[in-house]
Amino acid sequence: MEAKLQLQEELKRINQWEHSQKDLWFWEKLGRLPFQVLDKLTPKMVHRKLGQWLDELGSYIQNGGKYLVKKENILERLGVTSLEEVPHLPLETMDRVCDELIEARVTFAQLQGAATGIGGALTLAVDIPTLLGLALKTLQEIAIIYGYDPNEKQERVFVVKCLQFAAADIVGKKAILEELTSFTGQRERVFSELQGWREVMMTFRDQYGWKKLFQAVPIIGVLFGSLFNKSFMEDIAETGKMLYRKRRMIEKLKQWEPDV
């Protein structure tokens, strides 16, 4: 078991990361283009695909849909046979497996963005739902790495909130962090507050949609598609790792608390 002081130090670093997420970056400032203009510029085919994925996201929250992942491969990487064993693993083991997974997923997303950038708007309509599906899969795998079961509805809610956090602006990030902070102790409250899950897709469009328009230009879209997908998956994966890692560290620290 990790030393209490080491866990507290790691937790402090994550809190610093959360604080850094409250700054508004240059890209996000540009992303606040008038929504009406963005609607006109975004191909109708892309709008249809976003709407279709929105419906699938609702299905994922309710029953997992086609996006649920198998635990076996992740558990094998961790060197255990059941999810119940994972919380007892050293944090270093979880972090190592998580970093390996993130590297593989980011590379895959980057290659996918380059490939779909060749055909412009036509292949862009394929890239968006595929990228978002990969993001869901990656977040679920990170959940398993830190000992949480995405087969449970409450964990699927947490996954969607992570996805929403990665795409949110400064105001949204602050609100979501407050919700996720209470997740460890008052889960029921978080579920009741998940009324705006549809904002995940709308926020994605508002913050990233205009960037994806560059990918709609044939050939040139290869570069933009590759860079965007890489950046998007890095943000998603970092969010998942930090937030799930924080939950695991808090639960490990509770083991040091005296019984009342």
KELUM-642973 format. One line per field, with one value per residue: residue number from 1; x, y, z of N, C-alpha, C, CB in turn; chain. Coordinates in steps of 0.05 Angstrom, whole numbers, plus 5000, padded with zeros to 4 digits. Glycine has a CB too. Layout:
N
nr <- NUM_...;
n.x <- X_...;
n.y <- Y_...;
n.z <- Z_...;
ca.x <- X_...;
ca.y <- Y_...;
ca.z <- Z_...;
c.x <- X_...;
c.y <- Y_...;
c.z <- Z_...;
cb.x <- X_...;
cb.y <- Y_...;
cb.z <- Z_...;
kette <- A_...;
This chain:
260
nr <- 1_2_3_4_5_6_7_8_9_10_11_12_13_14_15_16_17_18_19_20_21_22_23_24_25_26_27_28_29_30_31_32_33_34_35_36_37_38_39_40_41_42_43_44_45_46_47_48_49_50_51_52_53_54_55_56_57_58_59_60_61_62_63_64_65_66_67_68_69_70_71_72_73_74_75_76_77_78_79_80_81_82_83_84_85_86_87_88_89_90_91_92_93_94_95_96_97_98_99_100_101_102_103_104_105_106_107_108_109_110_111_112_113_114_115_116_117_118_119_120_121_122_123_124_125_126_127_128_129_130_131_132_133_134_135_136_137_138_139_140_141_142_143_144_145_146_147_148_149_150_151_152_153_154_155_156_157_158_159_160_161_162_163_164_165_166_167_168_169_170_171_172_173_174_175_176_177_178_179_180_181_182_183_184_185_186_187_188_189_190_191_192_193_194_195_196_197_198_199_200_201_202_203_204_205_206_207_208_209_210_211_212_213_214_215_216_217_218_219_220_221_222_223_224_225_226_227_228_229_230_231_232_233_234_235_236_237_238_239_240_241_242_243_244_245_246_247_248_249_250_251_252_253_254_255_256_257_258_259_260;
n.x <- 5017_5010_5048_5018_5032_5053_5009_4978_5009_5007_4953_4949_4975_4939_4897_4920_4923_4868_4856_4885_4854_4814_4827_4819_4835_4869_4849_4798_4776_4773_4737_4689_4655_4600_4542_4504_4532_4567_4532_4515_4561_4577_4573_4511_4509_4545_4518_4475_4501_4521_4473_4453_4492_4483_4435_4452_4487_4452_4429_4474_4482_4437_4438_4487_4492_4523_4573_4598_4655_4699_4725_4767_4816_4840_4845_4881_4927_4937_4951_4917_4858_4807_4760_4754_4803_4834_4832_4869_4918_4983_4988_5024_5026_4974_4978_5019_4998_4954_4979_5004_4959_4935_4973_4970_4916_4915_4950_4922_4876_4899_4919_4871_4845_4878_4870_4815_4814_4827_4784_4753_4692_4658_4682_4690_4642_4640_4684_4673_4631_4659_4706_4685_4662_4708_4729_4693_4702_4756_4753_4722_4757_4799_4771_4765_4819_4830_4798_4742_4675_4649_4603_4565_4512_4520_4574_4577_4551_4590_4630_4608_4605_4659_4672_4642_4666_4717_4705_4683_4674_4707_4669_4635_4671_4683_4634_4624_4667_4654_4609_4631_4665_4632_4616_4642_4622_4567_4533_4480_4461_4491_4471_4419_4429_4445_4419_4432_4459_4457_4483_4534_4542_4527_4563_4609_4603_4602_4652_4690_4673_4682_4736_4739_4720_4762_4782_4748_4765_4790_4850_4883_4857_4879_4924_4899_4860_4890_4920_4878_4849_4889_4899_4847_4838_4881_4865_4816_4834_4871_4836_4803_4841_4861_4815_4792_4836_4841_4795_4808_4854_4833_4799_4837_4865_4826_4831_4869_4845_4821_4775_4710;
n.y <- 4976_5045_5098_5143_5198_5202_5192_5236_5277_5266_5273_5327_5346_5333_5366_5414_5409_5409_5462_5489_5477_5513_5558_5598_5578_5600_5575_5561_5611_5629_5591_5609_5630_5662_5622_5618_5629_5587_5544_5552_5544_5492_5429_5398_5344_5332_5353_5318_5270_5283_5290_5238_5211_5234_5212_5159_5166_5175_5125_5096_5115_5094_5037_5021_5005_4995_5008_4990_4962_4905_4875_4840_4844_4890_4877_4836_4864_4891_4849_4819_4780_4793_4848_4864_4858_4900_4951_4942_4943_4973_5044_5060_5018_5021_5072_5064_5026_5055_5099_5073_5054_5103_5125_5090_5097_5151_5152_5120_5151_5196_5175_5160_5209_5233_5198_5202_5255_5259_5255_5300_5334_5291_5245_5266_5264_5212_5209_5239_5212_5165_5181_5202_5156_5126_5157_5149_5094_5094_5123_5088_5045_5068_5075_5022_5009_5037_5012_5014_4998_5002_4977_4988_5034_5083_5091_5098_5145_5177_5173_5200_5251_5262_5264_5308_5347_5351_5377_5424_5496_5548_5561_5517_5476_5488_5481_5426_5402_5412_5380_5329_5326_5317_5267_5223_5219_5231_5204_5199_5250_5272_5242_5261_5311_5306_5329_5357_5326_5324_5369_5355_5341_5388_5424_5402_5412_5469_5483_5453_5445_5484_5479_5430_5441_5456_5407_5390_5406_5376_5336_5379_5372_5328_5341_5376_5342_5301_5330_5352_5307_5282_5321_5324_5272_5268_5307_5285_5235_5252_5279_5236_5203_5236_5248_5197_5176_5210_5196_5143_5151_5181_5143_5106_5135_5138_5091_5099_5128_5131_5085_5105;
n.z <- 5000_4982_5013_5059_5056_5005_4972_4986_4966_4911_4903_4911_4866_4826_4841_4829_4774_4762_4776_4737_4693_4693_4667_4608_4545_4485_4438_4456_4463_4411_4395_4411_4371_4338_4345_4305_4258_4258_4252_4200_4171_4182_4151_4130_4133_4173_4217_4219_4232_4283_4310_4307_4338_4386_4401_4407_4450_4492_4494_4510_4563_4588_4579_4561_4508_4445_4460_4505_4537_4540_4598_4603_4572_4593_4647_4642_4626_4672_4704_4735_4753_4763_4771_4823_4847_4829_4858_4899_4877_4867_4858_4820_4784_4761_4737_4700_4663_4646_4620_4578_4550_4536_4501_4458_4442_4428_4385_4349_4340_4317_4268_4246_4239_4201_4158_4147_4133_4081_4046_4054_4070_4063_4086_4135_4161_4176_4209_4257_4291_4298_4325_4372_4393_4402_4442_4484_4492_4508_4556_4587_4590_4619_4666_4684_4691_4738_4773_4769_4748_4685_4669_4705_4715_4742_4734_4679_4675_4700_4662_4618_4640_4645_4591_4577_4609_4585_4538_4553_4567_4606_4646_4646_4659_4713_4738_4728_4753_4806_4811_4802_4844_4886_4874_4896_4947_4947_4907_4888_4884_4843_4800_4796_4779_4728_4683_4639_4599_4545_4530_4521_4467_4441_4462_4443_4389_4389_4411_4382_4331_4291_4283_4261_4211_4178_4167_4129_4080_4024_4022_4046_4093_4116_4148_4186_4206_4230_4270_4300_4319_4349_4389_4412_4433_4469_4506_4525_4545_4585_4619_4636_4661_4703_4734_4747_4772_4815_4845_4859_4891_4933_4956_4971_5009_5048_5074_5111_5148_5215_5244_5261;
ca.x <- 5000_5026_5049_4997_5043_5057_4982_4969_5024_4996_4926_4954_4982_4914_4882_4933_4914_4840_4857_4894_4833_4795_4837_4808_4857_4865_4831_4771_4766_4764_4715_4664_4644_4571_4533_4490_4552_4578_4512_4514_4586_4579_4557_4487_4516_4558_4497_4459_4517_4521_4447_4452_4509_4470_4415_4468_4498_4430_4426_4497_4477_4416_4444_4513_4490_4544_4598_4610_4680_4705_4745_4788_4842_4851_4853_4906_4949_4942_4962_4897_4838_4780_4760_4755_4831_4847_4837_4891_4943_4997_4980_5043_5017_4951_4988_5035_4980_4938_4996_5007_4934_4931_4991_4959_4891_4921_4962_4901_4859_4914_4919_4844_4840_4893_4857_4788_4817_4832_4760_4738_4667_4645_4694_4688_4617_4647_4704_4663_4620_4680_4724_4671_4659_4734_4732_4677_4716_4780_4746_4714_4781_4812_4755_4772_4846_4831_4782_4713_4662_4631_4578_4546_4501_4532_4600_4572_4545_4615_4645_4597_4613_4687_4671_4631_4687_4739_4696_4669_4689_4716_4646_4626_4691_4680_4609_4627_4686_4639_4592_4647_4677_4612_4610_4653_4607_4538_4528_4453_4457_4502_4454_4396_4438_4453_4397_4443_4479_4456_4501_4560_4544_4525_4588_4629_4600_4609_4681_4708_4661_4694_4762_4735_4714_4786_4786_4729_4779_4805_4879_4892_4844_4896_4939_4881_4847_4910_4926_4855_4843_4910_4893_4822_4842_4898_4849_4798_4849_4882_4814_4795_4862_4862_4790_4790_4860_4835_4776_4822_4871_4816_4790_4861_4871_4806_4840_4886_4829_4813_4747_4695;
ca.y <- 5000_5069_5114_5164_5224_5201_5195_5263_5293_5261_5286_5356_5352_5332_5390_5436_5405_5418_5491_5498_5473_5535_5580_5596_5578_5615_5560_5562_5638_5629_5573_5622_5643_5661_5596_5619_5627_5559_5527_5555_5534_5463_5414_5386_5316_5331_5357_5293_5251_5292_5283_5209_5203_5244_5191_5136_5173_5170_5096_5087_5121_5076_5008_5015_5003_4980_5020_4977_4948_4881_4880_4819_4853_4910_4863_4821_4883_4897_4826_4809_4764_4804_4877_4867_4858_4924_4972_4934_4945_4999_5065_5061_4998_5032_5094_5053_5014_5077_5114_5056_5054_5129_5128_5074_5109_5177_5146_5110_5174_5213_5163_5160_5236_5237_5182_5214_5282_5257_5258_5324_5334_5265_5227_5279_5255_5186_5212_5250_5192_5145_5193_5203_5128_5119_5172_5134_5069_5100_5131_5064_5029_5081_5069_4995_5009_5047_4995_5020_4981_5017_4963_5000_5058_5107_5096_5108_5174_5190_5173_5221_5276_5266_5273_5335_5364_5356_5395_5448_5521_5553_5560_5490_5460_5493_5468_5397_5394_5412_5356_5305_5325_5305_5241_5203_5217_5235_5197_5203_5278_5276_5231_5278_5336_5300_5336_5370_5310_5330_5391_5344_5343_5416_5436_5392_5427_5497_5486_5439_5442_5502_5469_5407_5450_5455_5380_5385_5412_5352_5336_5395_5361_5307_5353_5386_5319_5288_5347_5355_5282_5278_5339_5317_5247_5274_5321_5265_5215_5265_5283_5211_5193_5253_5246_5170_5172_5224_5180_5120_5160_5188_5118_5094_5151_5132_5067_5108_5142_5114_5078_5120;
ca.z <- 5000_4981_5037_5060_5047_4976_4961_4990_4947_4884_4902_4909_4838_4811_4847_4814_4746_4761_4777_4711_4673_4695_4649_4581_4526_4460_4420_4466_4458_4383_4392_4418_4348_4339_4338_4280_4237_4258_4241_4171_4160_4186_4132_4141_4138_4199_4236_4221_4247_4311_4321_4310_4360_4410_4409_4416_4476_4510_4497_4525_4591_4598_4579_4550_4479_4431_4467_4529_4531_4555_4619_4604_4562_4612_4671_4635_4626_4700_4718_4754_4739_4769_4777_4852_4855_4819_4879_4917_4862_4871_4840_4799_4764_4747_4720_4677_4644_4635_4601_4554_4536_4525_4479_4436_4433_4415_4359_4331_4333_4299_4242_4236_4230_4176_4137_4140_4122_4052_4030_4060_4085_4061_4106_4161_4174_4187_4230_4282_4309_4304_4344_4398_4402_4412_4467_4504_4497_4523_4584_4601_4596_4641_4690_4692_4701_4765_4790_4768_4728_4667_4665_4724_4704_4753_4722_4652_4680_4705_4637_4602_4653_4637_4563_4578_4620_4566_4516_4565_4570_4633_4664_4647_4674_4741_4747_4726_4775_4831_4810_4804_4871_4904_4864_4914_4972_4944_4879_4880_4877_4817_4779_4793_4766_4701_4665_4615_4586_4516_4525_4512_4438_4433_4470_4424_4364_4392_4417_4364_4305_4271_4277_4243_4184_4163_4158_4107_4055_4015_4022_4069_4116_4127_4169_4207_4219_4247_4293_4317_4333_4369_4412_4425_4448_4491_4526_4536_4561_4608_4637_4648_4679_4726_4750_4759_4790_4840_4860_4870_4912_4956_4969_4984_5033_5068_5088_5132_5168_5237_5245_5282;
c.x <- 5018_5026_5029_5008_5046_5030_4972_4983_5013_4968_4929_4960_4957_4897_4893_4925_4885_4839_4865_4873_4813_4804_4826_4831_4849_4846_4802_4759_4757_4740_4688_4654_4613_4560_4518_4509_4562_4558_4511_4539_4588_4561_4533_4492_4528_4537_4481_4475_4519_4495_4444_4468_4498_4450_4430_4480_4477_4426_4450_4492_4458_4425_4471_4514_4513_4572_4612_4635_4683_4728_4770_4815_4855_4861_4878_4930_4957_4953_4943_4875_4810_4782_4763_4784_4845_4852_4860_4918_4957_4988_4998_5036_4994_4960_5003_5017_4963_4954_5000_4982_4930_4948_4980_4934_4896_4932_4941_4883_4873_4915_4892_4837_4854_4879_4831_4791_4822_4808_4744_4713_4654_4656_4693_4663_4621_4666_4693_4651_4641_4699_4710_4666_4686_4739_4717_4692_4740_4774_4737_4738_4797_4798_4763_4800_4848_4810_4752_4700_4642_4605_4556_4538_4515_4560_4598_4565_4572_4631_4634_4604_4642_4688_4662_4652_4708_4731_4685_4687_4695_4693_4637_4645_4687_4656_4612_4646_4672_4621_4608_4661_4657_4605_4619_4636_4577_4531_4500_4448_4468_4484_4430_4403_4446_4431_4407_4462_4479_4475_4529_4563_4544_4551_4610_4627_4610_4639_4699_4698_4675_4722_4760_4729_4738_4792_4768_4742_4796_4835_4890_4881_4860_4911_4921_4868_4865_4915_4902_4849_4863_4904_4868_4825_4860_4883_4830_4812_4860_4860_4806_4816_4862_4838_4787_4813_4854_4816_4790_4840_4856_4807_4813_4867_4851_4814_4858_4871_4821_4783_4733_4676;
c.y <- 5025_5084_5136_5191_5225_5205_5223_5282_5290_5274_5316_5364_5351_5357_5414_5434_5416_5449_5502_5496_5496_5560_5576_5599_5594_5601_5562_5590_5640_5612_5586_5640_5643_5634_5596_5616_5599_5540_5528_5543_5503_5448_5400_5357_5312_5335_5332_5272_5258_5285_5254_5199_5212_5223_5166_5141_5168_5141_5085_5092_5101_5047_5001_5013_4986_4990_5008_4961_4924_4886_4863_4830_4873_4896_4847_4839_4890_4874_4814_4794_4775_4834_4882_4869_4885_4945_4967_4937_4972_5019_5067_5042_5009_5054_5084_5042_5035_5093_5099_5056_5081_5134_5114_5087_5135_5172_5137_5133_5192_5201_5163_5188_5243_5222_5194_5242_5282_5264_5282_5319_5306_5246_5240_5270_5227_5189_5221_5228_5171_5155_5194_5175_5119_5133_5157_5108_5073_5107_5107_5047_5041_5076_5042_4994_5019_5034_5001_5006_4997_5002_4975_5028_5083_5112_5106_5138_5189_5193_5197_5248_5282_5276_5302_5355_5371_5375_5421_5472_5525_5551_5532_5472_5463_5479_5438_5387_5393_5388_5331_5303_5312_5276_5219_5198_5218_5229_5203_5231_5283_5265_5249_5304_5331_5306_5347_5353_5315_5353_5380_5348_5372_5431_5428_5408_5456_5501_5475_5439_5459_5492_5446_5416_5451_5427_5374_5392_5388_5357_5352_5385_5339_5318_5362_5362_5305_5304_5349_5330_5276_5295_5331_5292_5251_5288_5301_5246_5227_5270_5258_5201_5209_5248_5218_5165_5186_5208_5156_5129_5168_5164_5104_5109_5145_5108_5075_5122_5123_5109_5094_5102;
c.z <- 5000_5007_5036_5049_5017_4962_4963_4971_4918_4881_4899_4880_4821_4816_4832_4784_4743_4760_4750_4689_4673_4679_4621_4560_4500_4441_4430_4462_4429_4378_4398_4395_4350_4329_4312_4256_4235_4246_4210_4157_4162_4166_4145_4148_4166_4221_4241_4237_4276_4324_4326_4334_4386_4420_4420_4444_4498_4515_4514_4555_4603_4600_4568_4520_4468_4440_4491_4521_4549_4575_4616_4595_4581_4637_4666_4636_4655_4716_4739_4738_4744_4776_4807_4862_4848_4841_4897_4903_4869_4850_4816_4776_4747_4727_4696_4655_4630_4614_4575_4537_4522_4500_4454_4424_4418_4387_4339_4322_4313_4270_4229_4225_4204_4153_4128_4129_4092_4036_4036_4076_4085_4083_4134_4176_4186_4211_4257_4300_4317_4326_4372_4410_4414_4439_4489_4511_4514_4552_4600_4608_4619_4668_4701_4704_4730_4783_4790_4744_4711_4661_4684_4713_4715_4742_4693_4654_4684_4679_4620_4614_4646_4609_4561_4588_4600_4544_4527_4564_4599_4654_4668_4663_4704_4752_4748_4748_4801_4833_4815_4831_4890_4897_4883_4938_4969_4915_4870_4871_4849_4795_4775_4779_4737_4681_4639_4599_4556_4509_4516_4482_4429_4440_4451_4398_4367_4396_4395_4335_4284_4264_4257_4214_4166_4152_4134_4080_4047_4015_4046_4095_4130_4151_4192_4221_4238_4272_4312_4333_4355_4394_4427_4443_4472_4514_4540_4555_4587_4629_4651_4668_4705_4745_4762_4778_4817_4857_4874_4894_4937_4971_4982_5010_5055_5085_5112_5154_5190_5237_5268_5296;
cb.x <- 4981_5015_5078_4988_5069_5069_4963_4974_5054_4993_4911_4977_5002_4898_4882_4963_4916_4824_4876_4919_4819_4791_4868_4786_4865_4892_4839_4770_4788_4787_4718_4667_4653_4559_4514_4474_4575_4585_4484_4512_4610_4571_4575_4464_4534_4580_4478_4452_4545_4527_4425_4462_4537_4456_4398_4490_4508_4404_4426_4522_4467_4392_4423_4523_4491_4542_4594_4590_4705_4712_4732_4780_4838_4831_4830_4903_4942_4916_4988_4884_4839_4767_4734_4741_4846_4830_4812_4887_4939_5028_4979_5071_5010_4931_5005_5055_4961_4929_5023_5015_4911_4937_5019_4953_4872_4941_4983_4884_4851_4943_4929_4824_4849_4922_4853_4770_4841_4842_4743_4731_4647_4650_4722_4687_4594_4660_4724_4642_4596_4696_4732_4644_4651_4756_4722_4649_4724_4795_4724_4695_4799_4814_4725_4771_4863_4826_4791_4709_4647_4646_4581_4559_4471_4534_4617_4549_4527_4631_4641_4566_4608_4703_4653_4605_4700_4747_4675_4660_4674_4729_4623_4623_4719_4679_4586_4637_4709_4622_4577_4669_4683_4586_4622_4681_4615_4530_4534_4434_4471_4530_4444_4385_4461_4463_4379_4456_4473_4428_4505_4561_4522_4501_4596_4624_4570_4595_4687_4712_4632_4696_4776_4713_4701_4810_4780_4704_4797_4796_4890_4884_4817_4916_4955_4860_4838_4936_4935_4830_4842_4938_4891_4801_4852_4922_4833_4784_4871_4895_4790_4792_4889_4864_4766_4791_4885_4823_4754_4839_4888_4791_4777_4885_4870_4779_4855_4908_4804_4822_4743_4680;
cb.y <- 5000_5087_5125_5167_5229_5174_5176_5272_5286_5231_5279_5365_5331_5306_5395_5434_5375_5408_5501_5482_5447_5543_5582_5618_5550_5619_5530_5555_5659_5619_5549_5639_5630_5684_5586_5645_5647_5551_5535_5585_5546_5456_5393_5388_5305_5352_5380_5282_5249_5322_5293_5195_5213_5271_5183_5129_5202_5182_5082_5102_5149_5079_4994_4989_5030_4983_5049_4959_4967_4857_4876_4796_4866_4932_4844_4807_4908_4907_4832_4831_4736_4789_4889_4845_4836_4936_4976_4906_4944_4995_5092_5055_4972_5044_5113_5032_4993_5096_5121_5027_5049_5151_5117_5045_5113_5193_5124_5089_5189_5216_5134_5153_5256_5227_5153_5213_5295_5229_5234_5338_5354_5253_5220_5310_5254_5168_5233_5271_5179_5138_5221_5217_5110_5127_5201_5127_5055_5124_5152_5048_5027_5112_5070_4975_5028_5077_4997_5051_4959_5024_4933_5003_5060_5103_5070_5093_5177_5174_5147_5218_5274_5240_5254_5337_5351_5329_5381_5442_5545_5580_5578_5479_5467_5523_5476_5389_5413_5438_5354_5305_5354_5321_5236_5210_5237_5263_5168_5195_5296_5262_5203_5284_5348_5271_5356_5396_5280_5338_5408_5314_5327_5430_5429_5362_5428_5508_5473_5411_5450_5530_5459_5389_5478_5465_5360_5401_5438_5344_5345_5425_5351_5295_5377_5404_5300_5283_5374_5363_5259_5284_5368_5312_5225_5292_5344_5249_5203_5292_5295_5190_5194_5282_5253_5149_5184_5251_5169_5106_5184_5205_5100_5094_5180_5127_5048_5127_5155_5126_5048_5144;
cb.z <- 5025_4959_5041_5089_5060_4968_4975_5019_4948_4879_4928_4928_4828_4818_4878_4816_4738_4785_4799_4703_4678_4724_4649_4576_4519_4446_4419_4496_4464_4365_4409_4443_4321_4322_4361_4277_4241_4287_4252_4164_4173_4215_4118_4121_4116_4201_4227_4193_4235_4313_4303_4284_4357_4404_4384_4396_4476_4500_4470_4516_4595_4581_4563_4562_4467_4401_4472_4543_4535_4537_4646_4587_4535_4619_4680_4608_4611_4713_4730_4772_4749_4792_4766_4866_4841_4797_4895_4927_4832_4870_4855_4809_4777_4767_4737_4687_4657_4658_4614_4562_4555_4545_4486_4445_4456_4432_4362_4346_4359_4309_4244_4258_4251_4178_4147_4164_4136_4045_4034_4034_4075_4034_4098_4157_4153_4166_4220_4276_4297_4279_4335_4394_4380_4392_4464_4493_4471_4510_4583_4584_4571_4636_4684_4668_4684_4765_4817_4766_4742_4642_4670_4752_4708_4783_4722_4638_4704_4726_4622_4601_4683_4640_4547_4595_4645_4553_4500_4593_4558_4635_4653_4619_4665_4746_4729_4699_4776_4834_4784_4782_4881_4904_4837_4921_4991_4952_4875_4903_4898_4815_4788_4820_4781_4698_4678_4622_4591_4508_4550_4519_4424_4447_4498_4419_4355_4416_4443_4373_4305_4282_4303_4253_4186_4180_4180_4111_4059_3988_3996_4064_4109_4106_4159_4195_4197_4232_4284_4300_4313_4358_4401_4404_4431_4482_4513_4513_4544_4601_4622_4626_4666_4718_4734_4736_4777_4833_4841_4849_4903_4947_4948_4965_5026_5055_5070_5122_5155_5264_5250_5269;
kette <- A_A_A_A_A_A_A_A_A_A_A_A_A_A_A_A_A_A_A_A_A_A_A_A_A_A_A_A_A_A_A_A_A_A_A_A_A_A_A_A_A_A_A_A_A_A_A_A_A_A_A_A_A_A_A_A_A_A_A_A_A_A_A_A_A_A_A_A_A_A_A_A_A_A_A_A_A_A_A_A_A_A_A_A_A_A_A_A_A_A_A_A_A_A_A_A_A_A_A_A_A_A_A_A_A_A_A_A_A_A_A_A_A_A_A_A_A_A_A_A_A_A_A_A_A_A_A_A_A_A_A_A_A_A_A_A_A_A_A_A_A_A_A_A_A_A_A_A_A_A_A_A_A_A_A_A_A_A_A_A_A_A_A_A_A_A_A_A_A_A_A_A_A_A_A_A_A_A_A_A_A_A_A_A_A_A_A_A_A_A_A_A_A_A_A_A_A_A_A_A_A_A_A_A_A_A_A_A_A_A_A_A_A_A_A_A_A_A_A_A_A_A_A_A_A_A_A_A_A_A_A_A_A_A_A_A_A_A_A_A_A_A_A_A_A_A_A_A_A_A_A_A_A_A_A_A_A_A_A_A;
